[in-house]
Amino acid sequence: MSAEIGPSVVASEESAVSEVVASQVSVRDLKTHLSEWLARAQCGEVVEVTSHRKPIARITAVKPADSEISNPTQQAIDAGLISWNGKKPVMPPPVKLNDGGPLISDLVIEGRESTQ
């Protein structure tokens, strides 16, 4: 015997879908204890939400592989945009900003003293 799950998906009653659902919760109870039910789903439990004793939704944990690459640097490495050999980066020598002329801070102080 088979049961329709979606518009094009059909599964037998003995399928793994019915075995996976470990808990059912009504919409009202879910609203009241949302954080508890989400914690259970996060631990791997599949939670089926019911309305008037009819299943309307399932809450499941997000796969770790989906949320693993959230670091932009890691995404750029994976895309081949940047690379890293595991060593400390070699930095060029610092650029000298003052070529021997007066410092800006000295000019500012001098300008303030001349306006007083």
C-alpha positions in Angstrom: 0.0 0.0 0.0 1.4 3.5 -0.8 0.7 7.0 0.4 1.2 10.2 -1.5 3.8 12.4 0.2 4.0 15.3 -2.3 3.0 16.1 -5.9 5.4 13.6 -7.4 6.7 11.5 -4.5 5.1 8.3 -3.5 6.4 6.1 -0.6 5.2 2.9 0.9 3.7 2.9 4.4 6.6 0.8 5.5 9.1 3.4 4.3 11.8 5.0 6.4 9.8 8.2 6.5 7.4 6.9 9.1 10.3 5.3 11.1 12.4 8.5 11.1 9.7 10.6 12.8 10.4 10.3 16.5 8.1 12.9 17.9 4.9 14.7 17.0 3.9 18.1 18.5 0.9 20.2 18.0 1.2 23.7 16.8 0.0 25.1 20.1 2.6 23.0 22.1 5.3 24.0 19.6 4.6 27.7 20.1 4.6 27.3 23.8 7.9 25.3 24.0 9.6 26.3 20.8 13.2 26.5 22.2 12.8 23.0 23.7 11.6 21.5 20.4 14.3 23.3 18.4 16.9 21.9 20.7 15.6 18.4 20.2 15.7 18.9 16.4 19.2 20.3 16.6 20.3 17.1 18.3 19.1 15.1 15.3 15.5 14.3 16.3 12.9 14.7 13.6 9.9 16.6 14.9 6.6 16.4 13.0 4.2 19.3 13.6 0.5 18.5 13.6 -2.6 20.6 13.3 -5.8 18.9 14.4 -3.9 15.7 14.6 -2.8 15.9 10.9 0.9 16.3 10.1 1.6 19.7 8.4 5.4 20.1 8.7 8.6 18.5 9.8 11.5 20.1 11.7 14.9 18.6 11.1 18.5 19.7 11.9 20.6 21.4 9.3 23.3 19.2 8.0 26.8 20.2 9.3 28.2 20.3 5.7 25.7 23.0 4.7 26.8 25.4 7.5 30.5 24.4 7.5 31.7 27.0 5.0 30.5 30.3 6.4 33.9 31.9 6.5 34.5 34.3 3.5 38.2 33.6 3.5 37.6 29.8 3.3 35.1 30.4 0.5 37.7 32.5 -1.5 40.3 29.7 -1.0 37.8 27.1 -2.2 37.0 29.2 -5.2 40.7 29.5 -6.1 40.7 33.3 -5.8 43.4 33.2 -3.1 45.9 30.7 -1.9 48.0 30.1 1.2 51.0 27.9 1.7 50.6 27.7 5.5 53.6 30.0 6.2 53.8 33.5 7.5 53.2 36.0 4.7 56.3 37.9 3.5 55.6 41.6 3.8 57.3 44.3 1.7 59.4 46.8 3.5 57.3 49.7 5.0 56.9 52.8 2.9 58.6 55.9 4.3 56.0 58.6 4.5 58.3 61.5 5.6 61.1 62.3 3.2 62.8 64.7 5.5 60.3 67.6 5.3 58.4 69.0 8.3 55.9 66.6 10.0 52.2 67.3 9.5 51.7 67.3 13.2 54.3 70.1 13.5 52.6 72.1 10.8 49.2 71.8 12.5 50.6 72.9 15.9 52.4 75.8 14.2 49.1 76.8 12.4 47.2 76.7 15.7 49.8 78.9 17.5 49.8 81.5 14.7 46.0 81.9 14.8 46.0 82.7 18.6 
